[in-house]
């Protein structure tokens, strides 16, 4: 079964990077049930940019659907993406199909 196209999908949650990171850190199982494979809108500060990958607040790794040269390091950004996993060893949440909302 193909996942729906993210841009057409309504976000299930709107969260700050800090809040979702805390949720995963305190109870990974509950957070996975809540967020995994769901579209979310997330806000945070861009801490690193590499090719089509943006890292927000050092913990949220967003794979962009397409390259966006308007995104700058240290910029406060709102992205929409699908939660695809959490690395509890690194404390990182991975999102794919990300696009800039604002």
C-alpha positions as CSV (number, residue, x, y, z in Angstrom):
1,X,0.0,0.0,0.0
2,X,1.4,3.4,-1.0
3,X,1.5,6.1,1.6
4,X,-0.7,9.2,0.7
5,X,1.1,12.2,-0.8
6,X,2.2,14.3,2.1
7,X,1.5,17.7,0.7
8,X,-2.2,16.7,0.2
9,X,-2.4,15.3,3.7
10,X,-3.6,17.2,6.7
11,X,-1.1,17.3,9.6
12,X,-2.1,15.1,12.5
13,X,-0.2,17.2,15.0
14,X,1.5,20.6,15.2
15,X,4.5,20.5,17.6
16,X,7.7,22.2,18.6
17,X,10.9,20.3,18.1
18,X,11.5,20.5,21.8
19,X,8.1,19.0,22.8
20,X,8.3,16.1,20.3
21,X,11.9,15.3,21.3
22,X,10.9,15.3,25.0
23,X,7.9,13.0,24.2
24,X,10.1,10.5,22.4
25,X,12.9,10.7,25.1
26,X,10.5,10.1,28.0
27,X,8.4,7.3,26.4
28,X,9.5,6.1,23.0
29,X,6.7,3.5,22.7
30,X,3.9,5.9,23.4
31,X,5.4,8.6,21.1
32,X,5.8,6.0,18.3
33,X,2.1,5.0,18.6
34,X,1.2,8.7,18.5
35,X,3.4,10.0,15.7
36,X,4.9,7.2,13.6
37,X,3.9,7.4,9.9
38,X,1.8,10.5,10.5
39,X,2.2,13.9,9.0
40,X,3.2,16.6,11.4
41,X,4.0,20.3,11.3
42,X,7.1,21.0,13.4
43,X,8.8,24.3,14.3
44,X,12.4,24.8,15.4
45,X,15.7,26.3,14.5
46,X,17.8,25.0,11.6
47,X,21.1,23.8,13.0
48,X,22.6,22.1,10.0
49,X,21.9,21.8,6.2
50,X,23.4,19.1,4.0
51,X,22.0,18.6,0.5
52,X,18.4,17.6,0.9
53,X,18.6,17.1,4.6
54,X,17.9,19.7,7.3
55,X,18.5,19.3,11.0
56,X,16.4,21.2,13.4
57,X,17.6,21.9,17.0
58,X,20.2,19.1,16.6
59,X,17.5,16.4,17.0
60,X,15.0,16.4,14.2
61,X,16.4,15.2,10.9
62,X,14.2,16.2,7.9
63,X,14.7,14.8,4.5
64,X,13.4,17.4,2.1
65,X,11.2,16.4,-0.8
66,X,13.2,18.8,-3.0
67,X,16.1,21.1,-2.5
68,X,15.1,24.5,-1.0
69,X,17.7,27.2,-1.2
70,X,15.6,29.6,0.8
71,X,16.3,27.7,4.0
72,X,19.2,29.1,6.0
73,X,21.2,27.9,9.0
74,X,19.9,29.5,12.3
75,X,16.6,30.3,10.7
76,X,13.4,29.5,12.7
77,X,11.4,27.3,10.4
78,X,8.1,25.5,10.2
79,X,8.2,22.3,8.2
80,X,5.6,19.6,7.4
81,X,6.9,16.1,7.2
82,X,6.1,12.5,8.0
83,X,7.6,10.9,11.1
84,X,9.5,7.8,10.0
85,X,11.5,6.8,13.1
86,X,13.3,7.6,16.2
87,X,16.9,6.7,17.1
88,X,16.9,6.4,20.9
89,X,20.7,6.0,20.9
90,X,21.3,9.4,19.2
91,X,18.0,10.9,20.4
92,X,17.1,11.8,16.8
93,X,13.7,11.9,15.2
94,X,13.6,11.3,11.5
95,X,11.1,12.8,9.1
96,X,10.8,12.4,5.3
97,X,8.9,14.2,2.5
98,X,9.6,17.5,4.3
99,X,8.5,20.8,2.9
100,X,8.8,24.3,4.3
101,X,5.5,25.7,5.5
102,X,6.8,29.1,6.6
